[in-house]
Amino acid sequence: MISLLFLIFITTIIATAVTYFIKNYHRTFAVISFFLLFLVFSVYSIITFTSYHSGIIDVSQFPLAVNRYINIDFSIGLTGLTASLSAVAYIITIFSLLISNMKDSISSGLITTAGLGLIGLFISRDFLFFFIFWEITILAVFFIIYRYGRLQKRSISIKFFIYMHVGSLFLLLGFFALATYYYIDFHVISFSFIQLLNYTFFSTIPAFGAGFIIFSLLLVFLIKLPIFPLHGWLADSYNSAPYSGTIMLAGGLGMMGGYGLFGIMYPLLINVLSHDVSYILIGLGILSLIYFATTSVFQENMKMMLAYLSAADLSFVLISFGVSMISYGKVTVLAAAGGMYQIIAASFLITMAFTALYIIHKKTGTEMIYKLGGITKNAPFLAGFTLMAFVGILGLPGFTPFISEFSIVISSFQSIGAVSIIIVIGLIIIAASLIWAAQRSLFGPYNENLGPISDLTRPEFLILLGLFALAVLSGVYPDLFFKIISIYAGGVI
């Protein structure tokens, strides 16, 4: 039976393909089509998840190879987590298109392809198709940097490609190892989530095999977040990519890593992962938070500063994952739900911050903090939205990150005690970095070397207003996403 989810996804594929062939209004077509698909998906999700009790719902399966020994099908479905992330994927794709300054249809096609890949891997319930959509997203972002990047775009895109595909190799090896052990036990080749994402089955795998699978999957997901010291691709890729590509990097790849932890490894390892490994992950998360937050303080380029801050925000995801593995009952649910919500929070606020910076760069011709100054005088609305993005990243009440970071800090304190104070120190460093940048770029005497600059145009105002509304709405009314995410997290344990 064909579900509405399947029809929405097929329509997304068609819209993406058509975008490549439209010459003059490709960006308009892509924005309108993805916006309409987002509205349909949102209405569908609200109706579908009204009585959600956990687990997977609305599963559609289309057999491709079924016999006595092979069971492979194209299977899609939703959980509370994947429904939320799919909605966010539509949103960041739309805003990435809205600020794109690339002129040809290939550029809009690549952006929509990256969004399609994200949605596809979120709703896939088979590891083979998960991997295919994973690769589609990576390749789309690679070509955005390679074709439309700045500075040393060719060498930087190759560096990005190497990092991503070393991780993808381990991802594929991990999936095949899981399928191999399943074949040994049941004599059927399968890549189905339902059959392989089962901690009872995983607990029967020999220690060496289980260790290899855990290492392989963790490696690729931590590269995507990214986590120190696997972040070598971060700075150059963010700096070289056009702003629309940077949004897909910050929002899209971060969501891929976060979903890998909570969509794949959380249900697989919830009762299996040793506490020693969990403490190592918590330590890596805290180290990454401090490292990225401190590094951001010393950046003179605001784009680079935001790149490191986006990585610092996503370090909370790894901390919450580790805490959920060593906790019990409600603390596990709080830690896991907080980490999942942080994926969404980081996507909204970082997208808003990069969008504001794109407009600043377009009007002033610079991203260097020391070359800006006092732009509030001539562009108060632009400065105001930029400040709101900074305030949101800080995690102040009323914005999305407050819910997620508060949940993570509270659950961490209950599980690792006084060590969680280091997390608060990381937040203070992030605050120092943002306050310093805002003081030098937005306030103080106006830098006359910038010449006269104008405030936001109506389209720019509406774009930033839309992002601001999303960040506030999901902060003031967290049940928009947090409720079904919490139900999903509780259902796993």
C-alpha positions as CSV (number, residue, x, y, z in Angstrom):
1,M,0.0,0.0,0.0
2,I,1.4,3.4,-1.0
3,S,1.4,5.8,2.0
4,L,1.2,9.6,1.9
5,L,4.8,9.7,3.2
6,F,5.9,7.8,0.1
7,L,4.0,10.2,-2.2
8,I,5.5,13.3,-0.5
9,F,9.0,11.8,-0.9
10,I,8.5,10.9,-4.6
11,T,7.2,14.4,-5.2
12,T,10.3,15.8,-3.5
13,I,12.5,13.7,-5.9
14,I,10.6,14.9,-8.9
15,A,10.8,18.6,-7.8
16,T,14.5,18.2,-7.3
17,A,15.0,16.7,-10.7
18,V,12.9,19.3,-12.5
19,T,14.9,22.1,-10.8
20,Y,18.0,21.2,-12.9
21,F,16.1,21.8,-16.1
22,I,14.5,25.2,-15.4
23,K,16.6,28.0,-16.8
24,N,15.2,31.3,-15.6
25,Y,13.1,30.6,-12.5
26,H,14.8,27.6,-11.0
27,R,15.3,29.1,-7.6
28,T,11.7,30.3,-7.4
29,F,10.4,26.9,-8.5
30,A,12.6,25.1,-6.0
31,V,11.6,27.4,-3.1
32,I,7.9,27.2,-3.9
33,S,7.9,23.5,-4.4
34,F,9.9,22.7,-1.2
35,F,7.7,25.1,0.7
36,L,4.5,23.4,-0.4
37,L,6.0,20.0,0.3
38,F,7.0,21.2,3.8
39,L,3.4,22.4,4.4
40,V,2.0,19.1,3.3
41,F,4.6,17.1,5.3
42,S,3.9,19.3,8.4
43,V,0.1,18.8,8.2
44,Y,0.6,15.1,7.6
45,S,3.0,14.8,10.6
46,I,0.7,16.7,12.9
47,I,-2.2,14.4,12.1
48,T,-0.1,11.2,12.2
49,F,1.7,12.0,15.4
50,T,-1.3,13.2,17.4
51,S,-1.6,9.8,19.1
52,Y,2.1,8.8,18.8
53,H,3.2,6.2,21.5
54,S,6.8,5.5,20.3
55,G,8.5,3.4,17.7
56,I,8.1,3.5,13.9
57,I,4.9,4.5,12.2
58,D,3.5,4.7,8.6
59,V,6.0,2.1,7.3
60,S,5.9,1.5,3.5
61,Q,7.9,-1.4,2.0
62,F,8.6,-2.2,-1.6
63,P,10.4,-5.5,-2.1
64,L,13.4,-5.5,-4.4
65,A,15.1,-8.8,-3.8
66,V,13.2,-11.4,-1.8
67,N,13.9,-15.1,-1.7
68,R,15.0,-17.7,0.8
69,Y,18.4,-16.1,1.4
70,I,18.0,-12.4,0.4
71,N,15.5,-9.9,1.9
72,I,16.1,-6.4,0.6
73,D,13.4,-3.8,0.1
74,F,13.0,-0.1,-0.2
75,S,11.5,0.7,3.2
76,I,10.5,4.1,4.6
77,G,8.9,5.2,7.9
78,L,8.9,7.8,10.6
79,T,9.8,8.0,14.3
80,G,9.4,11.1,16.5
81,L,13.0,11.9,15.8
82,T,13.0,11.4,12.0
83,A,9.7,13.3,11.5
84,S,11.2,16.3,13.3
85,L,14.5,16.2,11.4
86,S,12.8,15.8,8.1
87,A,10.7,18.9,8.7
88,V,13.9,20.8,9.6
89,A,15.6,19.5,6.5
90,Y,12.9,21.0,4.4
91,I,13.3,24.3,6.3
92,I,17.0,24.7,6.0
93,T,16.8,23.8,2.3
94,I,14.3,26.5,1.7
95,F,16.4,29.1,3.5
96,S,19.6,28.0,1.8
97,L,17.8,28.6,-1.6
98,L,16.5,32.0,-0.5
99,I,20.0,33.3,0.2
100,S,21.7,31.6,-2.7
101,N,23.5,34.1,-5.0
102,M,24.4,31.4,-7.5
103,K,22.8,32.1,-10.9
104,D,22.4,28.8,-12.8
105,S,19.9,26.0,-12.3
106,I,22.6,23.5,-11.3
107,S,23.2,25.5,-8.1
108,S,19.6,25.3,-7.1
109,G,19.5,21.6,-8.1
110,L,22.5,20.8,-5.9
111,I,20.9,22.6,-2.9
112,T,17.7,20.7,-3.4
113,T,19.6,17.5,-3.9
114,A,21.4,17.9,-0.6
115,G,18.0,18.5,1.1
116,L,16.5,15.5,-0.7
117,G,19.4,13.3,0.5
118,L,18.8,14.5,4.1
119,I,15.1,13.7,4.0
120,G,15.8,10.3,2.3
121,L,18.3,9.1,4.9
122,F,16.0,10.2,7.7
123,I,13.0,8.3,6.5
124,S,14.9,5.2,5.2
125,R,14.4,2.0,7.2
126,D,17.0,0.0,5.3
127,F,20.8,0.5,5.6
128,L,21.5,0.2,1.9
129,F,19.2,3.1,1.0
130,F,20.3,5.0,4.1
131,F,23.9,4.8,2.7
132,I,22.8,5.9,-0.8
133,F,21.0,9.0,0.5
134,W,24.0,9.7,2.8
135,E,26.3,9.7,-0.2
136,I,23.9,11.9,-2.2
137,T,24.0,14.6,0.5
138,I,27.8,14.5,0.7
139,L,28.3,14.6,-3.1
140,A,25.8,17.5,-3.5
141,V,27.7,19.6,-0.8
142,F,31.0,18.6,-2.4
143,F,30.0,19.9,-5.8
144,I,28.6,23.1,-4.2
145,I,32.0,23.8,-2.8
146,Y,33.9,22.6,-5.8
147,R,31.9,24.6,-8.3
148,Y,30.8,27.7,-6.4
149,G,33.2,28.0,-3.5
150,R,35.8,30.8,-3.1
151,L,39.5,30.9,-2.3
152,Q,41.1,27.5,-2.9
153,K,37.8,25.8,-3.7
154,R,39.2,22.9,-5.6
155,S,41.8,21.7,-3.0
156,I,39.4,22.4,-0.2
157,S,36.5,20.5,-1.8
158,I,38.9,17.5,-2.3
159,K,39.9,17.7,1.3
160,F,36.3,17.7,2.3
161,F,35.6,14.7,0.0
162,I,38.5,12.7,1.5
163,Y,37.3,13.3,5.1
164,M,33.7,12.5,4.2
165,H,34.5,9.3,2.2
166,V,36.9,7.9,4.7
167,G,34.0,8.1,7.1
168,S,31.6,6.6,4.5
169,L,33.9,3.7,4.0
170,F,33.7,2.8,7.7
171,L,30.0,3.4,7.6
172,L,29.6,0.8,4.8
173,L,31.9,-1.6,6.6
174,G,29.9,-1.3,9.8
175,F,26.6,-1.9,8.0
176,F,28.0,-5.0,6.2
177,A,29.4,-6.3,9.4
178,L,26.0,-6.1,11.0
179,A,24.4,-7.8,8.0
180,T,27.0,-10.5,8.1
181,Y,26.4,-11.4,11.7
182,Y,22.7,-11.4,11.1
183,Y,23.2,-13.8,8.2
184,I,25.3,-16.1,10.4
185,D,22.5,-16.3,12.9
186,F,19.5,-16.4,10.6
187,H,20.8,-17.4,7.2
188,V,19.2,-14.4,5.5
189,I,20.9,-11.3,4.0
190,S,19.0,-8.3,5.3
191,F,19.8,-4.6,5.8
192,S,16.5,-3.8,7.5
193,F,16.5,-1.5,10.5
194,I,13.8,-3.6,12.1
195,Q,16.0,-6.7,12.0
196,L,19.5,-5.2,12.6
197,L,18.7,-2.3,15.0
198,N,18.0,-4.7,17.8
199,Y,20.1,-4.6,20.9
200,T,19.1,-8.2,21.7
201,F,20.6,-9.3,18.4
202,F,23.6,-7.0,18.8
203,S,24.4,-8.5,22.3
204,T,25.0,-11.9,20.6
205,I,27.7,-10.6,18.3
206,P,31.3,-11.5,19.4
207,A,33.2,-8.8,21.3
208,F,35.7,-8.1,18.4
209,G,32.9,-7.8,15.9
210,A,30.7,-5.6,18.1
211,G,33.7,-3.4,18.9
212,F,34.5,-3.0,15.2
213,I,30.9,-2.0,14.4
214,I,30.8,0.5,17.3
215,F,34.1,2.0,16.3
216,S,33.2,2.2,12.6
217,L,29.8,3.9,13.2
218,L,31.1,6.2,15.9
219,L,34.0,7.4,13.6
220,V,31.8,8.4,10.7
221,F,29.1,10.1,12.9
222,L,31.7,12.0,14.9
223,I,33.3,13.2,11.7
224,K,30.0,14.6,10.6
225,L,29.1,16.5,13.8
226,P,32.2,17.2,13.9
227,I,34.1,16.3,17.1
228,F,37.7,17.1,18.0
229,P,40.1,15.8,16.6
230,L,38.0,14.7,13.6
231,H,37.2,18.3,12.5
232,G,40.0,18.9,10.0
233,W,37.6,19.6,7.2
234,L,35.5,22.1,9.2
235,A,37.3,25.5,8.9
236,D,38.3,25.4,5.3
237,S,35.0,24.0,4.1
238,Y,32.9,26.5,5.9
239,N,35.1,29.4,4.8
240,S,35.2,28.4,1.1
241,A,31.6,27.4,0.6
242,P,29.1,30.0,-0.6
243,Y,26.7,31.0,2.2
244,S,23.9,28.7,0.9
245,G,26.4,25.8,1.0
246,T,27.6,26.8,4.5
247,I,24.0,26.5,5.8
248,M,23.8,23.0,4.3
249,L,27.2,22.2,6.0
250,A,26.2,23.6,9.4
251,G,22.6,22.4,9.4
252,G,22.7,19.4,7.1
253,L,25.9,17.6,8.1
254,G,25.4,18.3,11.7
255,M,21.9,16.7,11.5
256,M,23.5,13.6,9.8
257,G,25.9,13.1,12.6
258,G,23.3,13.7,15.3
259,Y,20.8,11.4,13.7
260,G,23.5,8.7,13.4
261,L,24.0,8.8,17.1
262,F,20.4,8.9,18.2
263,G,18.6,7.3,15.2
264,I,21.1,4.4,14.7
265,M,23.4,3.9,17.7
266,Y,20.9,4.9,20.5
267,P,18.4,2.1,19.8
268,L,21.3,-0.3,19.0
269,L,23.4,0.3,22.1
270,I,21.1,1.5,24.8
271,N,21.6,-1.6,26.9
272,V,24.9,-2.8,25.4
273,L,27.5,0.0,25.3
274,S,29.9,-0.2,28.2
275,H,30.2,2.7,30.7
276,D,33.9,3.1,30.0
277,V,33.2,3.9,26.3
278,S,30.3,6.2,27.4
279,Y,32.6,8.2,29.7
280,I,35.1,8.5,26.9
281,L,32.4,9.9,24.6
282,I,31.3,12.4,27.3
283,G,34.9,13.4,27.7
284,L,35.3,13.9,24.0
285,G,32.2,16.0,23.9
286,I,33.3,18.2,26.8
287,L,36.8,18.6,25.3
288,S,35.3,19.5,21.9
289,L,32.9,22.0,23.5
290,I,35.8,23.8,25.3
291,Y,38.1,23.6,22.3
292,F,35.7,24.9,19.7
293,A,34.3,27.6,22.0
294,T,37.9,28.8,22.9
295,T,39.0,28.7,19.3
296,S,36.0,30.8,18.3
297,V,37.1,33.6,20.6
298,F,40.3,34.1,18.6
299,Q,38.8,34.3,15.2
300,E,38.9,37.6,13.4
301,N,36.6,36.4,10.6
302,M,33.0,36.2,11.7
303,K,32.3,33.3,9.4
304,M,35.1,31.3,10.9
305,M,33.9,32.2,14.4
306,L,30.4,30.9,13.6
307,A,31.8,27.8,12.1
308,Y,33.5,26.9,15.4
309,L,30.5,27.9,17.4
310,S,28.3,25.6,15.3
311,A,30.7,22.7,16.2
312,A,30.6,23.8,19.8
313,D,26.8,23.6,19.8
314,L,26.9,20.2,18.3
315,S,29.3,19.0,21.0
316,F,26.3,19.0,23.3
317,V,24.8,16.2,21.2
318,L,27.7,13.9,21.9
319,I,27.7,14.8,25.6
320,S,24.0,14.0,25.8
321,F,24.4,10.7,23.9
322,G,27.1,9.6,26.4
323,V,25.1,10.6,29.4
324,S,22.0,8.8,28.1
325,M,24.1,5.6,27.9
326,I,25.1,5.7,31.6
327,S,21.8,7.0,33.0
328,Y,18.6,5.2,33.9
329,G,14.9,5.9,33.6
330,K,13.8,9.5,33.2
331,V,17.3,10.8,33.2
332,T,18.1,8.8,30.1
333,V,15.0,10.2,28.4
334,L,15.9,13.8,29.4
335,A,19.5,13.4,28.2
336,A,18.5,11.8,24.9
337,A,15.6,14.2,24.2
338,G,17.9,17.1,25.0
339,G,20.5,15.9,22.6
340,M,18.0,15.4,19.8
341,Y,16.4,18.8,20.4
342,Q,19.9,20.3,20.3
343,I,20.3,19.1,16.7
344,I,17.2,21.1,15.8
345,A,18.2,24.1,17.9
346,A,21.7,24.3,16.3
347,S,20.2,24.1,12.8
348,F,17.7,27.0,13.4
349,L,20.1,29.5,15.1
350,I,23.2,28.8,13.1
351,T,21.1,29.2,9.9
352,M,19.8,32.5,11.2
353,A,23.3,33.6,12.1
354,F,24.9,32.7,8.8
355,T,22.0,34.3,6.9
356,A,22.5,37.6,8.9
357,L,26.2,37.4,8.2
358,Y,25.6,36.8,4.5
359,I,23.5,40.0,4.3
360,I,26.2,41.9,6.3
361,H,28.9,40.7,3.9
362,K,26.7,41.7,0.9
363,K,26.2,45.2,2.2
364,T,29.7,45.9,3.6
365,G,32.0,43.6,1.5
366,T,33.7,42.1,4.6
367,E,33.3,39.4,7.2
368,M,36.3,40.6,9.3
369,I,35.1,41.6,12.7
370,Y,37.8,44.4,13.1
371,K,36.7,45.9,9.7
372,L,33.1,46.2,10.9
373,G,31.8,48.4,13.7
374,G,28.8,50.4,14.6
375,I,26.5,49.1,11.8
376,T,23.6,49.5,14.2
377,K,23.7,53.2,13.3
378,N,22.8,52.7,9.6
379,A,21.2,49.2,9.7
380,P,19.4,48.8,13.0
381,F,17.1,45.9,11.8
382,L,20.1,44.0,10.4
383,A,22.1,44.5,13.6
384,G,19.0,43.6,15.7
385,F,18.4,40.3,13.9
386,T,22.2,39.5,14.1
387,L,22.1,40.2,17.8
388,M,19.0,38.0,18.3
389,A,20.8,35.1,16.5
390,F,23.8,35.6,18.8
391,V,21.5,35.7,21.9
392,G,19.7,32.5,20.6
393,I,23.0,30.7,20.2
394,L,23.8,31.6,23.8
395,G,20.8,29.6,24.9
396,L,18.8,32.4,26.6
397,P,15.2,31.6,27.7
398,G,12.7,32.0,24.8
399,F,15.0,30.4,22.2
400,T,15.3,26.8,21.1
401,P,18.8,26.1,22.5
402,F,17.6,27.0,26.1
403,I,15.4,23.9,26.2
404,S,18.0,21.5,24.8
405,E,21.0,22.8,26.7
406,F,19.1,23.0,30.0
407,S,18.0,19.4,29.6
408,I,21.5,18.3,28.8
409,V,23.1,20.2,31.8
410,I,20.5,18.9,34.2
411,S,20.8,15.3,33.1
412,S,24.6,15.6,33.0
413,F,24.7,16.9,36.6
414,Q,22.6,13.9,37.8
415,S,24.9,11.4,36.0
416,I,28.4,12.9,36.2
417,G,28.1,15.3,39.1
418,A,30.5,18.2,39.4
419,V,32.2,17.4,36.1
420,S,29.1,19.0,34.4
421,I,30.5,22.4,35.7
422,I,32.9,22.2,32.8
423,I,29.9,22.3,30.4
424,V,28.7,25.5,32.0
425,I,32.3,26.9,31.6
426,G,32.0,26.1,27.9
427,L,28.7,28.0,27.7
428,I,30.4,31.0,29.3
429,I,33.2,30.9,26.7
430,I,30.6,30.8,23.9
431,A,28.9,33.8,25.5
432,A,32.3,35.7,25.7
433,S,33.0,35.0,22.0
434,L,29.6,36.2,20.9
435,I,29.5,39.3,23.1
436,W,33.0,40.3,21.9
437,A,32.0,39.9,18.3
438,A,28.7,41.8,18.7
439,Q,30.5,44.6,20.6
440,R,33.1,45.1,17.9
441,S,30.9,44.6,14.8
442,L,27.4,45.9,15.7
443,F,28.0,48.6,18.3
444,G,30.4,51.4,19.0
445,P,31.4,54.1,16.6
446,Y,30.6,53.5,13.0
447,N,33.5,52.5,10.7
448,E,33.4,55.2,8.0
449,N,35.6,53.1,5.8
450,L,32.5,50.9,5.1
451,G,30.9,53.8,3.4
452,P,27.1,54.3,3.5
453,I,25.2,51.0,4.0
454,S,21.5,50.4,3.8
455,D,19.3,48.4,6.1
456,L,17.4,45.3,5.3
457,T,15.3,45.2,2.1
458,R,11.8,43.7,2.5
459,P,12.8,40.2,1.2
460,E,15.8,40.2,3.6
461,F,13.7,41.3,6.5
462,L,11.1,38.6,5.8
463,I,13.8,35.9,5.6
464,L,15.3,36.8,8.9
465,L,11.9,37.3,10.5
466,G,11.0,33.8,9.4
467,L,14.1,32.3,11.0
468,F,13.6,34.3,14.1
469,A,10.0,33.2,14.4
470,L,11.0,29.5,14.1
471,A,13.7,29.9,16.8
472,V,11.3,31.6,19.2
473,L,8.3,29.4,18.4
474,S,10.3,26.2,19.1
475,G,11.7,27.8,22.2
476,V,8.4,29.1,23.7
477,Y,6.4,26.1,22.5
478,P,8.9,23.2,22.7
479,D,6.2,20.6,22.3
480,L,6.3,21.4,18.6
481,F,9.2,19.0,18.4
482,F,10.2,18.1,22.0
483,K,7.1,16.0,22.8
484,I,7.4,13.4,20.0
485,I,11.2,13.3,20.4
486,S,10.8,12.5,24.1
487,I,8.2,9.8,23.4
488,Y,10.6,8.3,20.9
489,A,13.5,8.4,23.4
490,G,11.4,6.9,26.1
491,G,10.1,4.1,23.8
492,V,13.6,2.9,23.0
493,I,14.4,2.2,26.7
